[in-house]
Amino acid sequence: MFGCNKKNIMLRPNQVQDFVNAATKCDFDVDIYYNRYVVDAKSILGVFGLDLTKTLTVEYRGYNSEFENFLQTLAIAS
């Protein structure tokens, strides 16, 4: 069983579709949140509902190398 992974990212509006597509390919739950507002990262409307000017946190339990590599392109120093 994988532990809980958390990554802090910055997401621009033009990256949301690619982010949701990458999350959708994962066979585990992926959440994205800011403060206490949590949404399913596989929901494009949910992700667009977040404040994309803020640092967002992605939380998931599982491993998908393609998703990990994509998150690296969005990661910020934490």
Phi and psi in radians as a Rosetta constraint file:
Dihedral C 1 N 2 CA 2 C 2 CIRCULARHARMONIC -1.498 0.35
Dihedral N 2 CA 2 C 2 N 3 CIRCULARHARMONIC 2.565 0.35
Dihedral C 2 N 3 CA 3 C 3 CIRCULARHARMONIC -1.316 0.35
Dihedral N 3 CA 3 C 3 N 4 CIRCULARHARMONIC 3.110 0.35
Dihedral C 3 N 4 CA 4 C 4 CIRCULARHARMONIC -1.405 0.35
Dihedral N 4 CA 4 C 4 N 5 CIRCULARHARMONIC 2.154 0.35
Dihedral C 4 N 5 CA 5 C 5 CIRCULARHARMONIC -1.757 0.35
Dihedral N 5 CA 5 C 5 N 6 CIRCULARHARMONIC 2.428 0.35
Dihedral C 5 N 6 CA 6 C 6 CIRCULARHARMONIC -2.316 0.35
Dihedral N 6 CA 6 C 6 N 7 CIRCULARHARMONIC 2.365 0.35
Dihedral C 6 N 7 CA 7 C 7 CIRCULARHARMONIC -2.369 0.35
Dihedral N 7 CA 7 C 7 N 8 CIRCULARHARMONIC 2.376 0.35
Dihedral C 7 N 8 CA 8 C 8 CIRCULARHARMONIC -1.624 0.35
Dihedral N 8 CA 8 C 8 N 9 CIRCULARHARMONIC 2.275 0.35
Dihedral C 8 N 9 CA 9 C 9 CIRCULARHARMONIC -2.359 0.35
Dihedral N 9 CA 9 C 9 N 10 CIRCULARHARMONIC 2.822 0.35
Dihedral C 9 N 10 CA 10 C 10 CIRCULARHARMONIC -2.009 0.35
Dihedral N 10 CA 10 C 10 N 11 CIRCULARHARMONIC 2.320 0.35
Dihedral C 10 N 11 CA 11 C 11 CIRCULARHARMONIC -2.204 0.35
Dihedral N 11 CA 11 C 11 N 12 CIRCULARHARMONIC 2.091 0.35
Dihedral C 11 N 12 CA 12 C 12 CIRCULARHARMONIC -1.554 0.35
Dihedral N 12 CA 12 C 12 N 13 CIRCULARHARMONIC 2.690 0.35
Dihedral C 12 N 13 CA 13 C 13 CIRCULARHARMONIC -0.925 0.35
Dihedral N 13 CA 13 C 13 N 14 CIRCULARHARMONIC -0.631 0.35
Dihedral C 13 N 14 CA 14 C 14 CIRCULARHARMONIC -1.306 0.35
Dihedral N 14 CA 14 C 14 N 15 CIRCULARHARMONIC -0.086 0.35
Dihedral C 14 N 15 CA 15 C 15 CIRCULARHARMONIC -1.797 0.35
Dihedral N 15 CA 15 C 15 N 16 CIRCULARHARMONIC -0.145 0.35
Dihedral C 15 N 16 CA 16 C 16 CIRCULARHARMONIC -1.064 0.35
Dihedral N 16 CA 16 C 16 N 17 CIRCULARHARMONIC -0.806 0.35
Dihedral C 16 N 17 CA 17 C 17 CIRCULARHARMONIC -1.024 0.35
Dihedral N 17 CA 17 C 17 N 18 CIRCULARHARMONIC -0.795 0.35
Dihedral C 17 N 18 CA 18 C 18 CIRCULARHARMONIC -1.131 0.35
Dihedral N 18 CA 18 C 18 N 19 CIRCULARHARMONIC -0.688 0.35
Dihedral C 18 N 19 CA 19 C 19 CIRCULARHARMONIC -1.098 0.35
Dihedral N 19 CA 19 C 19 N 20 CIRCULARHARMONIC -0.838 0.35
Dihedral C 19 N 20 CA 20 C 20 CIRCULARHARMONIC -1.095 0.35
Dihedral N 20 CA 20 C 20 N 21 CIRCULARHARMONIC -0.725 0.35
Dihedral C 20 N 21 CA 21 C 21 CIRCULARHARMONIC -1.059 0.35
Dihedral N 21 CA 21 C 21 N 22 CIRCULARHARMONIC -0.748 0.35
Dihedral C 21 N 22 CA 22 C 22 CIRCULARHARMONIC -1.151 0.35
Dihedral N 22 CA 22 C 22 N 23 CIRCULARHARMONIC -0.727 0.35
Dihedral C 22 N 23 CA 23 C 23 CIRCULARHARMONIC -1.148 0.35
Dihedral N 23 CA 23 C 23 N 24 CIRCULARHARMONIC -0.652 0.35
Dihedral C 23 N 24 CA 24 C 24 CIRCULARHARMONIC -1.125 0.35
Dihedral N 24 CA 24 C 24 N 25 CIRCULARHARMONIC -0.487 0.35
Dihedral C 24 N 25 CA 25 C 25 CIRCULARHARMONIC -1.304 0.35
Dihedral N 25 CA 25 C 25 N 26 CIRCULARHARMONIC -0.195 0.35
Dihedral C 25 N 26 CA 26 C 26 CIRCULARHARMONIC -1.416 0.35
Dihedral N 26 CA 26 C 26 N 27 CIRCULARHARMONIC 2.449 0.35
Dihedral C 26 N 27 CA 27 C 27 CIRCULARHARMONIC -1.654 0.35
Dihedral N 27 CA 27 C 27 N 28 CIRCULARHARMONIC 0.500 0.35
Dihedral C 27 N 28 CA 28 C 28 CIRCULARHARMONIC -2.463 0.35
Dihedral N 28 CA 28 C 28 N 29 CIRCULARHARMONIC 2.871 0.35
Dihedral C 28 N 29 CA 29 C 29 CIRCULARHARMONIC -1.234 0.35
Dihedral N 29 CA 29 C 29 N 30 CIRCULARHARMONIC 2.457 0.35
Dihedral C 29 N 30 CA 30 C 30 CIRCULARHARMONIC -2.284 0.35
Dihedral N 30 CA 30 C 30 N 31 CIRCULARHARMONIC 2.128 0.35
Dihedral C 30 N 31 CA 31 C 31 CIRCULARHARMONIC -1.953 0.35
Dihedral N 31 CA 31 C 31 N 32 CIRCULARHARMONIC 2.654 0.35
Dihedral C 31 N 32 CA 32 C 32 CIRCULARHARMONIC -2.326 0.35
Dihedral N 32 CA 32 C 32 N 33 CIRCULARHARMONIC 2.399 0.35
Dihedral C 32 N 33 CA 33 C 33 CIRCULARHARMONIC -2.608 0.35
Dihedral N 33 CA 33 C 33 N 34 CIRCULARHARMONIC 2.809 0.35
Dihedral C 33 N 34 CA 34 C 34 CIRCULARHARMONIC -2.365 0.35
Dihedral N 34 CA 34 C 34 N 35 CIRCULARHARMONIC 2.171 0.35
Dihedral C 34 N 35 CA 35 C 35 CIRCULARHARMONIC 0.977 0.35
Dihedral N 35 CA 35 C 35 N 36 CIRCULARHARMONIC -2.096 0.35
Dihedral C 35 N 36 CA 36 C 36 CIRCULARHARMONIC -1.881 0.35
Dihedral N 36 CA 36 C 36 N 37 CIRCULARHARMONIC 0.178 0.35
Dihedral C 36 N 37 CA 37 C 37 CIRCULARHARMONIC -1.617 0.35
Dihedral N 37 CA 37 C 37 N 38 CIRCULARHARMONIC 1.840 0.35
Dihedral C 37 N 38 CA 38 C 38 CIRCULARHARMONIC -1.917 0.35
Dihedral N 38 CA 38 C 38 N 39 CIRCULARHARMONIC 2.336 0.35
Dihedral C 38 N 39 CA 39 C 39 CIRCULARHARMONIC -2.309 0.35
Dihedral N 39 CA 39 C 39 N 40 CIRCULARHARMONIC 2.795 0.35
Dihedral C 39 N 40 CA 40 C 40 CIRCULARHARMONIC -1.244 0.35
Dihedral N 40 CA 40 C 40 N 41 CIRCULARHARMONIC 2.138 0.35
Dihedral C 40 N 41 CA 41 C 41 CIRCULARHARMONIC -1.186 0.35
Dihedral N 41 CA 41 C 41 N 42 CIRCULARHARMONIC -0.174 0.35
Dihedral C 41 N 42 CA 42 C 42 CIRCULARHARMONIC -1.592 0.35
Dihedral N 42 CA 42 C 42 N 43 CIRCULARHARMONIC 0.071 0.35
Dihedral C 42 N 43 CA 43 C 43 CIRCULARHARMONIC -1.879 0.35
Dihedral N 43 CA 43 C 43 N 44 CIRCULARHARMONIC 1.931 0.35
Dihedral C 43 N 44 CA 44 C 44 CIRCULARHARMONIC -1.108 0.35
Dihedral N 44 CA 44 C 44 N 45 CIRCULARHARMONIC -0.671 0.35
Dihedral C 44 N 45 CA 45 C 45 CIRCULARHARMONIC -1.171 0.35
Dihedral N 45 CA 45 C 45 N 46 CIRCULARHARMONIC -0.672 0.35
Dihedral C 45 N 46 CA 46 C 46 CIRCULARHARMONIC -1.093 0.35
Dihedral N 46 CA 46 C 46 N 47 CIRCULARHARMONIC -0.785 0.35
Dihedral C 46 N 47 CA 47 C 47 CIRCULARHARMONIC -1.155 0.35
Dihedral N 47 CA 47 C 47 N 48 CIRCULARHARMONIC -0.727 0.35
Dihedral C 47 N 48 CA 48 C 48 CIRCULARHARMONIC -1.140 0.35
Dihedral N 48 CA 48 C 48 N 49 CIRCULARHARMONIC -0.365 0.35
Dihedral C 48 N 49 CA 49 C 49 CIRCULARHARMONIC -1.312 0.35
Dihedral N 49 CA 49 C 49 N 50 CIRCULARHARMONIC -0.222 0.35
Dihedral C 49 N 50 CA 50 C 50 CIRCULARHARMONIC -1.420 0.35
Dihedral N 50 CA 50 C 50 N 51 CIRCULARHARMONIC 2.799 0.35
Dihedral C 50 N 51 CA 51 C 51 CIRCULARHARMONIC -1.400 0.35
Dihedral N 51 CA 51 C 51 N 52 CIRCULARHARMONIC 1.779 0.35
Dihedral C 51 N 52 CA 52 C 52 CIRCULARHARMONIC -1.333 0.35
Dihedral N 52 CA 52 C 52 N 53 CIRCULARHARMONIC 0.014 0.35
Dihedral C 52 N 53 CA 53 C 53 CIRCULARHARMONIC -1.550 0.35
Dihedral N 53 CA 53 C 53 N 54 CIRCULARHARMONIC -0.100 0.35
Dihedral C 53 N 54 CA 54 C 54 CIRCULARHARMONIC -1.873 0.35
Dihedral N 54 CA 54 C 54 N 55 CIRCULARHARMONIC 2.829 0.35
Dihedral C 54 N 55 CA 55 C 55 CIRCULARHARMONIC -1.232 0.35
Dihedral N 55 CA 55 C 55 N 56 CIRCULARHARMONIC 2.240 0.35
Dihedral C 55 N 56 CA 56 C 56 CIRCULARHARMONIC -1.885 0.35
Dihedral N 56 CA 56 C 56 N 57 CIRCULARHARMONIC 2.669 0.35
Dihedral C 56 N 57 CA 57 C 57 CIRCULARHARMONIC -2.005 0.35
Dihedral N 57 CA 57 C 57 N 58 CIRCULARHARMONIC 2.251 0.35
Dihedral C 57 N 58 CA 58 C 58 CIRCULARHARMONIC -1.784 0.35
Dihedral N 58 CA 58 C 58 N 59 CIRCULARHARMONIC 2.277 0.35
Dihedral C 58 N 59 CA 59 C 59 CIRCULARHARMONIC -2.242 0.35
Dihedral N 59 CA 59 C 59 N 60 CIRCULARHARMONIC 2.319 0.35
Dihedral C 59 N 60 CA 60 C 60 CIRCULARHARMONIC -2.755 0.35
Dihedral N 60 CA 60 C 60 N 61 CIRCULARHARMONIC 2.748 0.35
Dihedral C 60 N 61 CA 61 C 61 CIRCULARHARMONIC -2.150 0.35
Dihedral N 61 CA 61 C 61 N 62 CIRCULARHARMONIC 1.777 0.35
Dihedral C 61 N 62 CA 62 C 62 CIRCULARHARMONIC 2.675 0.35
Dihedral N 62 CA 62 C 62 N 63 CIRCULARHARMONIC -3.131 0.35
Dihedral C 62 N 63 CA 63 C 63 CIRCULARHARMONIC -2.468 0.35
Dihedral N 63 CA 63 C 63 N 64 CIRCULARHARMONIC 2.292 0.35
Dihedral C 63 N 64 CA 64 C 64 CIRCULARHARMONIC -2.510 0.35
Dihedral N 64 CA 64 C 64 N 65 CIRCULARHARMONIC 1.984 0.35
Dihedral C 64 N 65 CA 65 C 65 CIRCULARHARMONIC -1.058 0.35
Dihedral N 65 CA 65 C 65 N 66 CIRCULARHARMONIC -0.658 0.35
Dihedral C 65 N 66 CA 66 C 66 CIRCULARHARMONIC -1.127 0.35
Dihedral N 66 CA 66 C 66 N 67 CIRCULARHARMONIC -0.743 0.35
Dihedral C 66 N 67 CA 67 C 67 CIRCULARHARMONIC -1.138 0.35
Dihedral N 67 CA 67 C 67 N 68 CIRCULARHARMONIC -0.752 0.35
Dihedral C 67 N 68 CA 68 C 68 CIRCULARHARMONIC -1.033 0.35
Dihedral N 68 CA 68 C 68 N 69 CIRCULARHARMONIC -0.791 0.35
Dihedral C 68 N 69 CA 69 C 69 CIRCULARHARMONIC -1.114 0.35
Dihedral N 69 CA 69 C 69 N 70 CIRCULARHARMONIC -0.695 0.35
Dihedral C 69 N 70 CA 70 C 70 CIRCULARHARMONIC -1.131 0.35
Dihedral N 70 CA 70 C 70 N 71 CIRCULARHARMONIC -0.750 0.35
Dihedral C 70 N 71 CA 71 C 71 CIRCULARHARMONIC -1.064 0.35
Dihedral N 71 CA 71 C 71 N 72 CIRCULARHARMONIC -0.596 0.35
Dihedral C 71 N 72 CA 72 C 72 CIRCULARHARMONIC -1.056 0.35
Dihedral N 72 CA 72 C 72 N 73 CIRCULARHARMONIC -0.579 0.35
Dihedral C 72 N 73 CA 73 C 73 CIRCULARHARMONIC -1.263 0.35
Dihedral N 73 CA 73 C 73 N 74 CIRCULARHARMONIC -0.336 0.35
Dihedral C 73 N 74 CA 74 C 74 CIRCULARHARMONIC -1.821 0.35
Dihedral N 74 CA 74 C 74 N 75 CIRCULARHARMONIC -0.177 0.35
Dihedral C 74 N 75 CA 75 C 75 CIRCULARHARMONIC -1.128 0.35
Dihedral N 75 CA 75 C 75 N 76 CIRCULARHARMONIC 2.593 0.35
Dihedral C 75 N 76 CA 76 C 76 CIRCULARHARMONIC -2.096 0.35
Dihedral N 76 CA 76 C 76 N 77 CIRCULARHARMONIC 2.793 0.35
Dihedral C 76 N 77 CA 77 C 77 CIRCULARHARMONIC -1.131 0.35
Dihedral N 77 CA 77 C 77 N 78 CIRCULARHARMONIC 2.358 0.35
